[in-house]
């Protein structure tokens, strides 16, 4: 298990990179890593998540992000204790070897304790080797940027200290390049300038040492208006006069255990070419070296992790060395640029040369391996009749020529293993770098590096480097929008940047307006021979027809991370995931992660999705609609099955006429093993399914999908998702004249308005729902809507009306034989009788409700009844019995993660303890309840909590605190009154 933040954020478990679900999880991981083994407060995590004002649900969203991060890590093999919940925050537990920052600090400490300068230098070099680039370069957060800047400064200080020690050890020749680079990065740093001047002087380069001083002097004068420090001026004078005290000490002996990074000793081959015998094959001598690498990209940016991985795999001394490295990625992702850059960096390790062969697999005429061997042999000075005719003989001669040589072979744009196998050298000293759009799993001993798009920071750096910093800084928001349209794809960024470079009079806004329209985007992302569309089409040529059709239909599903099963119903075939594997192998669909349920997740890059939509355009509308219906029918079936496994709720509506399509039973059982976990995982997709149904005019599917998720939203208190989905589906149902669907959706919105203390809106929605239920003969729906209206009546103090409505709803439910509704309404009757002071009558209703809920095995309803029952026990002067009921109810609610009902139960606990004048225990329960109500926007019950706490404070004589708490309650009640145009405060929604 290895984590890294000294460079791009990195997480690896069991030698596998951990895929994070979006930037929020990345921010949470980064925040926990920076303070590893220390508690990170909730306030800091909120500040990390939001640069500006945090939303009211910030704490909940942070908890969701950390929970999702924890699930991802555990799914990859991390212990569940890796991230622990602490009072007020979270803590991540890591050993020094598991986090580069801890390792860096450990080596710095060793350097500080070392008495021998040589040991100090070795430790500092080990510390610097922990870095892969600037800290957290790919995580966007103002708070984390401050931390990253602090870490980068610490790195620079460590580097400076290391170079100073090594200068004293007589290593002036080895460190000149590093000092030069460091001074370029920190042009005002006089210590670095001083070290560089001394190093140059000791190398006999007195003139260059004086030039360093003169450049620094001018820089300080022109930009800061100051002179160099007296110490630096004195050094300048000593160099001018040739002070013998500046002479270098005897160089310290190098230690085999810690060679200087990038030193010649670290990369020297085991023997030199002059010491080897000439390689003779077929009586011919090979001329060396061969230098065929293409020109490096001058504006290459980022990719530090991939470059480091390639360097490690090519290192002949590394235990994990791989003779064949395949860089795999989608069209336009920058594979060739990366491999060319990595090959140039590795040239020193391959002194006998570098071969470059373009296999052109994605072109109209992929190159034949026999012709490629002939080209390679000619590069190795074998020509004419000396080149054998047979493929096997050419391959044998090729391998013979490379025996005992250290050569790097680059094979660009490979299509399949058969094209590559004859070109593999097979010699221990050689290595092969390959780029391909498809996985080449048949290659023996090959390591694959999956290349994705650039990080946001890298994309911005590339765009700025081409377009120019001034233009980008003038319109930073437009630059971000352009990069967003490009999806951080290097090819798209280069095309967009090239357009701007060739049109200096254009503002960035002009280009943004031209590419923000998705239907025009691909046409605009073209310049000269470069085109995103053409690049994708090259990949499509290699695909079978069913894979192209699957890609086109996947594009219709929208910009979501999808489960693998969707391809089956899209194509109406049982082997859909095999077709999906073809698309993944072709790097057109990206395998992004494995979710908390252990299922793989897939996503199309936005530009590839746009291409897919274009490919789908010629398909018959009826065929596309049928495919959409099949996928949505599976979503509906899974939603229904998932809801059936959730704790009993009364928001799930009766089935409509929408089609349902089932996945194989084994798949369903696997997905539904944790119903809450499935809903959590597919939360975005479920809203996306509703939108897709609305977009295609499938109003019946839209309302059934929406209504099916209401129970989940209710338990998880996901009010924004609840409202968004219901509003989308309601508009569609009303436009289609779908009365049954409209009534269900209005009832769902009515309950949501009650939770949000919007009683006027709740009343309007529920009254409309009742009218439609009566028109369509939906008795159960009518009973539920009437029961919800009774809650509004009770909260607003109209007790007789509330009782009448409960009785009316109960009569309907009994008449329809709906025992679940009967159990709920029997409990409501108990509540009403309790409010009227009829305690025996209330007990009868509560007992009946409890018996019915137990018979239905509805543990959630049992807990609700027990919570209500506790008030009766308390009214009768039996607080112990009340607390027993509440403890049992709380255990159920907390096990089911039902925060709203947990809050209600804690409110009752606070009331019982308040009645016993136990201010401490009452206060703790009420404050916790208030926090839950605040998180979910329940102003009414939150106000009740603060009022009770204020009353307890007043009784204890703590009048300042009492005033503060009562004032807080009053402000909340005033807000409720303003929302509902009332004056008197309403009763709590959970009496």
N, C-alpha and C positions, 0 to 999 in steps of 0.2 A: 504494500500500500504506500503510495507516494503522492504527495501534493506539492504544488509549486505556485508561487506568486511572484517570484523574482524573474519576471518575464511575462509572457501570456499566462493567464490562469490555467492551471493544469491539475488534473486529478486522474490517477491511475490506480486501479485495484486489480490484483491478480493478472498483472501485465496487460490489462485492457483499459483503454481510456474510458472514463466515465462521461457519458453524454448528459449535459445539463439541459433542463427544459426551459430555455429562454433566459433573458438577461436578469430576471429577478432572482432566480436560483443562483446565478453566477455572482450577483452582488452579495447574497447572503453567505455563500461559501467564502468569498474573498474577505468579508468582514470577520467571519469566524476564524479564518486562517491567520489574519493579521494579529489577532489577539488569541492565538491558540493557547489552550490550557489556562485561559482566564475567562471569567464570565463576561459576556458581551450583553450589555443592557438592551432592553427593548427599545428605549429611546434612541440609542445609537443605530440600531438596525433600521428603525423608521427613517432616521436621517440619511442613512446609506441608500435606502430604497427610493426616496423622493428628494430631488434637489430643491424643489419648491415646496409650497404648503402641502402637507400630507392630508389625505382624505379622512373622513370620520372613521372609515373602516380600516385604517392603516394597520393597527395591531393585528386584526384578524388576517389581513392580507400577508403580513410578515409571518404569522404563524402558519398560514397555508404554504408559503414559499419554503420555510424551513422544514415543514413536514414533508413536502414533496422532495426536497433535497435529501432528507434523511432516507426516504423510500428509495430514491435512485441509488444512493450509496449502498444501502443494505442489499438491494437487488443485485449489485455487482460483487457482493461478498464482504462488505464492511460489517463490523460488529454493530449491533443496535446501540451499543453504549458509546459509539464514536461521537455522536452529538447528544448531549444530555440537556434536559430542561432544568434550569436553575431558577431560583426565586428572582423574578424580574428580568430574566433573559435566558441565554443559552451558552453552553461551553462545548468546545471541540477538543477532544483529548488526543494528542499526538506525541510520539517520541521524536527526538531530534532527527533521527534518520528518515522520518516519514514526511518532513516538511523542509523545503530548501531554506526558508527563513530561519528556522531553528538551527539547522545545520550551519548556516552562515554565521549566526551568532555564536554557536559553539566553537567554531574554528577561530573566530575573532578573540574569544576568551582564552583559547589555548595560546594564541599568539601573544596576548597580553601577559600571560603567566610565564612565557618562555624566557629563559635567561640568555640563550645563545641566539645571536642574530640570524644564523642560518636556519635554525628551527622556527624562528619568528617568520622569516620569509616563506618557508614551506607552508606554515599554517595559514598565512595570509593568502597565498596562492590557492590553497584548498578552499578558503572562504570565497574568493572571487570566482572559482569554478562553479559555484552554486548558481550563478546568474546566467540567464538565457536571453537577456535583453532588459529593457526598462521595466520596472515593476508594474504589474497589472495593466499592461499596455492595452489590453482588449476589454477592460471593464470600465463602463462609463458611470461615474458617480463623483460628484464634487467632493464629498467627504473622503472617498477612497483616493481621489486624485491628490489630496493633501498628504495622506499616508504614503502614497506611492512616491511623491516628491521627497518626503523625508527618507524613505528607504533608498532612493536613488542617490541622495546626498551622502548617505552612509556608505553606499557602494563606492562613490567617488573618493570619499575620505579614506576608505580601506585601500583602494587602488593607489592613492597617493602615498599612503604610509608604506605600502609594500614596495613601491618603486624607490622610496627613500632608503629603506633598509637594503635593498638590492644594490643601490648605488654605492652604499657604504661597503658592501661586500665585493666591490670591484666588477660588477656586472654591467658597467656602463654601456658596452657595445650592445648587449641583448635588449636593453630597455629603451633605447632611443626612440624607436618607432612608437612604443606605447606612450612615452612622454609627449611625443609630438601630437598624437591623437588626443591625449588628455588635455593638452593646452588648447587644441582646436575646440574642444567641447567647453572648456572653461577659460576663455581668453583673458580674464582679469586675474587669474590665480597666480600670484607672484611666487608661491612656493613651487608650483609645477615648473614655472619658467626658470627658477633658480636651479632645480634639479636638471632640467634639460640643458641649460648652459654648462653646468659642470660636466655632464655626460659627454656633450659634444667636445668640450675642451680636452677631456681625458682621451678622446679618440683622435686628437690632433686636428680637430676641426674648429680652430679658434675663430675664424671668420664667421662661421655659421652661428657659433655661440654668441658673438657680438650682434649678429643680425636678429637673433631672438630677443635680445635686450632692446634693440632699437625699435622693433615692431611693437613690443609691449609698451615701451615708453610713449610712442605715438598714439597707440590705442587708448592708454590711460589719459593722455592729455586731450585728445580730440573728443572722447566720449564721456569722460568723467571729470575732466578738468583738474587732474591731480598728477603728481610725479611718482615714480617708483619709490618704494620704501628705502630708507638708508641702507638696510642690509643688502638689498639688491643692487643699489648703486655701488656699494663697496665691492660686491662680487664682480661687477662690471669692471671696476678699476683693477682688481686683482688679475682678471683675465687679460686686460690690456698690458699689464706689466709682466705677465707670465709668472705669477707667484708659484714657486715650487711646492708650496703647501697644498696646492690643488692637485698634485700628482695622485694618480689612482693607487689604491692599496692593491696588494696581491689578491687576485681573484680567489674567491672561496671555492672549494671543491664542490662539484655538483653531486647531488644524492640521487641514486637510481630510483628511489621511492617517490620522488617528486620532481620530475623534469619540468623545466619552465614551459608554460603553455606556448604552443606554436613554435617551439625551438626545433632546430634541425635534428637534434637527437631523438626527439619524440616521434619523428616521422621517417627516420633514415631507413632505407631498405637494408635487408640482411647482407647483401653484397652489391657492389656497384657493377654497372654494365661493363666497365673496362676489365673487371676481374672475371667476368663470366666468359665462357667459351661462346663463340658465335653460334647462333641457332641455325642449323643446316637442315633443310627439308627438300627432298628431291634434288639435291645437289645445288641448291640456290641459297644465297645469303640475303638476310632481311636487313634493310636499312632502317636505322632507328635514329631518333624517335619520330613518332607520327603525331602531329598536332592538328586535329580536325574539328575541335569544338567550335560551334558557332559563336558569334560575338555575344558577349554578355549584354543583358538589358541594362542600360545605364540608369534607369530609374527604378530598379528592382527594390521592393520594400517588403518588410515583415518576413513572415514564414520562418521565424527563428526556431520554433519547435521542430518543424519539418527538416530544416537544415541541420539542426543538431542531431536529429534521429538518423538522417542519411550519413552524416559524418561518423557517427558511432558505428553504424553498420558497415561502413567502408574501411574502418580502422583495422588494419591487419593484426594489431596486438589485442584488440578488444575480445573478450570472451563471447560476446553475442554477435560477432561479425557475421555478415551474410554476404555470400558471393554475388547474389542477384537481388536487386532492390527494384520493385515495381511501384511507381507512383501512379495511382489510379484516381481519376476524377472526371467530372462531367465536362461538357463542352465549354470552353472559354474560362476554365477555372485557373489556368496558369501552370499546367503541368510542365510544358516544355521550358518555360522561363525558369521554373524552380530547378529542374534537373540540370539545365545549362549552367545556372549560377552555382549549384552544388558541385558540379563536375569541375568547374574552374577553381573553386575553393580547395578541391581535393587533389589538384594536379601534382602538388609536391609529393604525395604518397604514391604516385604512379609515374616515375621518371622515364619509363620506356615509351610513354606516349598515350594518346587518347584517340580512340576511333569514334566517329559519329556516323550513324546510318539512319536515314529517314525511311521507315517502312511504309508510310503513306497508307495505312489501313483504312482510313476514313475517306480516301480519295476515290475517284472513279476507277483507278487502276492500282490496287494495292500491289506493293513490290513483292516479287517472288523471292523466297529465301535463297535460291540458287544464284540469282542475279546479285543479291545483296552480298553473298559470299565472294563472288567474283570482284565486286567493288572493294570489298575489304582486302582481298588478296592483292589487288593492284596497289592499294594504299600501303601495303606491306612489301612493295617492290617485287611482287610476283606478277608477271604479265605474259601475254601471248600464249604460246603453246604450253607454257609451264602451268597454266591453270587447268586442272582436270575438267572433264565434261560432266561427270556424275556428281550429283548433290552430295552423296556420302563421301566421295573422295575429296571434294572441295572442303567439306567440313573437317575431315581428318587433317588435311594440310593446314588449314586455318588453326586448328588446335595445336598442331605440332609447332607451328611458328611462334606460338605464344607460351610454350612451355618454358618455365623458369624466367618468364618476363613479368614485369609489374606494369600492366596496362589497364586502362579504364575504357570500357566499351559502352557507348551511349546508343540505345536503340529507341528512336523517337516514333510515336504514333503506331504502336504495335496493335494488331487486331486479335490474334489468337496465338495459342501456345505453339502450334505447328510452324508458324511464321518465325518464331523466336528460337526454338530449340536448336536448330543447326548453327545459330550464331553465338551460342554460349561457349566461351573459351575452355572452361573446365580446369584451367591452371590455378593453383592456390594463390599465386600472386596477383591474379587478375580479378576484376570486379565488373559488374554490369549494372548500368542504370537504365531503366525502361520506363517509358510513359505509355499509358494505354487508357482508353475509356472503358475497358472491360477488365474484370478480374481475370488474372492468368494463373489460376490455382493449380494448373497441371505442371507448372515449372518446378523442378526439384529444388528445394532449399531456398525458394524465393520468399522474401519478406515484402508485404504489401503496405504501402502508406496511402491512406485514403485522404485525398486533398479536397478540402472544402473551399468555399469562398473566403475572401479576406475578412478579417475582423473589422469592425467599424473604424477603429483607429488606423489600421493599415490601409483601408479603403480611402479614408480621408487624406492620409499621407500621400498615397499614389496620385489621387486627384489633384491635390495641392501642388505636388511636384511638377505635374504636366501643365496645369492651367495657370499656375502662378499664385503665390501667396496673397498678393494684393487683391486680386479679383475675388478670391475666396473669402478674404477677411471683410471685403465690402458687402458681400451677400452670404453670410454664413448659413442662414436658414435655407436659402435656395440651394446651396451646395449640399446640405443634408438631404433635402428633398430629391435632388438628382441622384445621389448615392442610394437613397431608398428605392427609387425607381430602377436603378441598376442592380439592386439586390446584392451589392458588394461583389459582384462578379467582375474579375479583372478585365476580361475582354470588353464587357459593356462599359466599364469605367474608362478604358483606353479609347473606345469609340467616342463616348460623350466628351471626354477631355480633348480628343483630337478635333472634334467639331468646334469646340470653343477656341482652341488654339488657332484654327484656320479662320476664325471669325472674331477677331479681336474687338470689333464694334458691338458684338452681342453682349448683353447682360446675361448673367446666369439664369435670370427669370425667364428669358426667351426660351432657352433650352428646356428648362423645367416645364413650362407650359406645353411644349411640343411632345414631351415624353410622358407626362403624367396621365394622359389618356391611354389606358391600357390597349385599346384597339389600334392605336397608332404607334405604340412604343417600338415594336420590332422594326417597323418601316423606318423610324427615326434613328434607331441604333445601327446605323450602317454608314461607313465612310470608306471609300475606295474599295479594296478587296475584303475589308473587315466587316463582318455582319454576324450578329448574334443568331439570327434566323438561319443563315447558311451553316453556321457551326453546328446548330442542333440538327439540321437536316442531314448533315454528314453522318451523325450517329444513327439517324433513323434508317439510313440505307442498309445498315448491318442487322436490322431487326426483322424477325418474322412478322407477318401481317397481324397476327393476333396480339402481339406485343404493341404494335403501333396503335391498334384500335383501343387497347387497354389504356395506353398513355393518353389518347385523345379524350376518352371518357373520364379518366381521372382528373383531367383539367377542369371538367365541369363541376367537380365537387367543391371547388374553392380552395382558398389558401389555408389549409388545415393540416395538422399532423395526424395521419390516419392509421387505423389498425389494418393489418394485412388482409383481413377477410373481405374487405369491400370489393376487391377485384373480382371475386367469384360471382356475386350478384350483378355487378356491372356487365360482365361478359355472359352471364347466365350459364355458367359452367362450373363444375366442381373442382377443377384444378387451377383455379384462379391464382393461387399463391405461386405456382410454378411459373406462370406468365409474369407475375410480379418479380420473381427472382431474376428473370431475364432482363427486366428494366433496371433492377438494382445492379446487376453485373455490368450493364451498359452505362452505368453512372448517370442515368436519366431520372431515376427515382433514388432518393437518398434514404438509407437506413439511419435514422437519427438517434435512436435510443431504444432501450428496453424499458417498458413502463413498470409501475409498481406491481402489476399483476404478472410480470414476466413475459409480456407480449411485445414483439417488435413493433416499432412505430416508423412510419414512412412519410416522406414529404417531397413535393416537387419544388424546385427552386422557382421563384415567381416568374422569371423570364421563360423557363422551360414550360411552366404552366400556361403562360400566354401563348407559346407556340402550340401547346396541346389543344388549347381552345380553337386556334386557327385550323388545326388539323381536323377537329371535330365539326367545323362549320359545314362542310359538304354533306355530312351524314344526314339522313332523313330525320326530321324533327320527331316523328313518331318513335323512331328507334332510340333516339337520345332520351326522350321522355320515358319510354319503357325502362331504360337502364336506370334512370333516376328513381323511378317508382320502385324498382326491385331493391335498390340500396336502402331507400327510406323505409321500405316494408320490413327489412331486417332490423334497422334501428328501432322501429316501433315494437317489434316482437321482443327485442332485448330490453327495451324500456319497460314493457309490461312485465316481463319475467323478473327484472331487477326490482321493480316496485313491489311485486308480490313477496319478495324476500326482505323488504324493509319492515321496520316496526309498523304496526297497523296505523293507517291514516285514513281520513275521510275525504281527502281531496281528489283521490283517483276516481275518475268518472267511468261510467259504463262504456263498453266498447262501442265505437261507431262502425261505419261501414268501410273504413280504410283497409286495404289488403295487408296481410301479415305474412312474412316469409321467414322460416326458421333455419338457422344454421344447424349443422349436425349436433346431436345431443351432447357428444363428448366436448365439443367446442363451447357450447353454451354452459355446461357445468364448470368448465375451466374458467370462463369469464365471470360467471356468477358465484364463484366460490366466496368472493367478498363483494357483496352487492354495493355497499357504500364505496368501496375502493374502485369498482367499475364506474360508478357515476362520477366519482372524483376525477378519474382519469379521462373520461369522455365528456367532461363538462363543456368545453368549448365546442366539441363536435356536435353535441346535442342542440345547442343554440344554432350552430351552422346548419344542421339538418332541418330545423324549423324554417330558417331563412331560405334554404334551397327549395323546400316545399312551397313556400309562399311565392318565390320567384317563378316557379314552374306552374303556378295556378292550381296546386294540389291542396285545396283548402281543408279537405277531410283529413289527410295525413298531417297537415300543419297543426290543426287543433288537437288531434289525438296525441301527437308527439309532445306538444306543449303541456297538455293536461297530464300526460303520463309522468312528466318530470316534477310536477308540483309537490308530490309527497317528499321527494328528495330535497327540493329547495326548502320545504317547510322544516325538515329535520336539521338541515345545515344552515338555516337562516340566510339563504342566498337571495336576498330581496331584489338586488339589481338584476340578476339573471331571470328571476321569476317575472319581474315586471317587463323586462325587454322581450322575452319570449311570448308572454301573453299578449302584449300590445301588437307584436308582429302578426300573430295568428288571429287575433280578434279582428284586426283590419281586414284580413283576407276572408275570414268567415262572414263578416257583415257584408262585404262586397259581393260575396257569392250567395247571400241570402241563406246561409247555413244556420238555421235556428238552433238545432241541438248543440252544435259546436259553440255558437255565440253564448248560449246560456251557461255552458260549463266554464268558459273562459271568463265571463263576467263574475261568476261565483268565485273563481280562483282569485281574481283581482279584488273582489270584495273582502276576502279573508286577508289578503295582503294589506289592504288599506286599514283594516282593523289593527293589524300588527304595527302599522306605522302611525297609529292614532289619527288617521284621516277618516273620521267617522261620517262626515257628510258625503264624501266620495264613496265610501263603503255602502252607505244606504242607497245611493242612486244605482250603483252597480248591482246590488243584491235585489232591489225591487225590480229592476229590468230582468234579472235572471229568473226570478219567480214568475213573472208574466210569461216569459218564453217557455219555462217548464210546464206551466199550465196549458199553453197552446200546443205543446208537443206531447203532453201526457207523461212527462218525466216526474213521477211521484218522488222517487228517491232524491233527485236533484232539488225538487221543491222543498222537501223536508230539510235538506242541508242548508239551503239558502235562507229559509225561515229561521232555522236555528242560529245561523250567523247574525241575522238581524236582531235576534233576541239578545245577543252579546252587546250590540250597539245600544239597545234600549237599556240594558242593565248598567252599562258603563256610564251612560248619560243620566242615570237616576230615575228612569221610568220603569219602576219595578213591576207594576201591574201589567204593563204592556209586555215586558220581558217574559213574565210568567205565562201570559196568554200565548205568546209566540212559541215558547218551549213546549207547552201542552199541545199546540197545533202541530208542531213538527213531530213530536213523539207519537201522536195518534197516526200520522201518515206512515211513519217508520214501522210501527207495530202492524198496521194494516198491510204493508208491503212485505212483512216478514224479514226485514233487514235488521239483524241482531246487532251488527256493529254500530249502526246509527242509534239503535235503541239503547245500547250500553252508554254511548256518549250522552244522549239526551236524558237518560235516567240520572246520570251524574249531575247534569245541568239542573234537573228538577231538585236534586238534593241541595245544590248551591242556593237556589231560589228560596227553598223552605228554610234553609239556615239563615238567610238574610232576613226572613220574616220572623225569626225567632222560634219557629216550629221545629224544635230540636229532634223530637221523636220521629216526626214525619221525615225530616232530613236524613236521620239514620236509616230509616226504611229504604229510602231511595238510594243512598250510598251503598247499603248492603246489597241491594238488588243489582246495582251497577257493577259492584265488585265481583259478585257471583257470576254475572254474565260475562264479564271480561276474562275471568279465569277459565270459564268454559270454552271461550273462543281462543284460549292460549295467546291472548294479546297482552304481552308483558308491559308494553308501553301504556296501554289503557289502564291496566291494573295500577301502574305507578301514578297515573293521573288521578285516579279515584282515591288512592291512598293520600295523595297530597291534599285533595279536597277534604277527605275524612279527618285529616289532622286538625282542621279548623273546628270541627265539631267537638273533638276531644278537648281542645284548648278551651272552647266555650263552656264545657262542662267541668272545667277545673282539673283536668287530667293532663298536664303538660308532658309527663313521661310517655303516655300513650301517643300523644301528638308527635313527639320527637321520634318514637319508634317508627311510626308511619312515614315520617319525612326521611329518616335515614334509609329506609328500604326504597322509597321513591327516588332519592338522590342517587343511590347505587345504580339503579336501572338507568336513569337519565344520563349519568356520566359514562356508563358502559356503552350506551348507544350514541354517545357524543352529541346529545341533544342539549345545546347550550341554553336555548330559550326556556325549556322546561326546568333545566337546572337552576336558572335564575329565579323562576317562580317558586321552586322548592326552597331555595335559600332565603327568599323573601319571607316565606312562612316560618322558617327556622328563626329568622331574626325577630319576627313577631312574637313567637313563643318565648324566646329568651327575654325580649323586652317586657313581656308580661310578668316575668319573674325578677325584673329589675337587674338582670345580668347584662350590664352595659357592655362589657368587653366581648362576650361571645355574641351578643346581638349585633354589635358594631361590625365584628369581623364578617359575619354572614351577610349583613346588609350591604357592606362595602363591596364584597365580592359580587353580590347580586347586581348592585348598581353598575359595576364594571361590565357585566354581561349585557345588561339592558342598554347601556350606552353604546357598546360595540354594535348592537343590532338596531339602533335607532328607536328603541322603545322608550319614548319620553315619559309616558305616563307612569310606568312601573319604576323607572329610574327616579322620578320625582317622589314617588311614595317612599322609596328607600331613604332618600336624603331627608324627607320630612320626619320619618321615624328616628333617624339618627339625631336630627336636631332636637326632637322631643326628649330623647335619652340624655343628650347633653344638657338640656335645660333642667331636667330633673336632678342631674348631678351637680348643678350649679356652675357649669362651664358655659357661661352665657355668650361669650364671643364666638365660640365654636358653634353653639346652637344657632346664633344669628346667621352665621355663614351658611350652614347646612340648610336652614329654612329658606334663606334667600335663594339658594341654588334650586331648591324644589319649586319655589314660586316662579322663577324664571322659566323653568320647564313647563309648568302649567300654563303660564302666559303664552308660551309658544304654541301649545296645543290649542288653546282658545283661539288664537289668531288663525290657526289652520282651519278650524271648524266654525269660526264666527260665533263663538260662545264666550260667556263671561265667567261662569262658575267653573272651577276645576272639575274635571271628570274623575270618576272613580278609577282605580287601577283595573286593567283589563283582566287581571287574575285576582279576584277577591279572596 
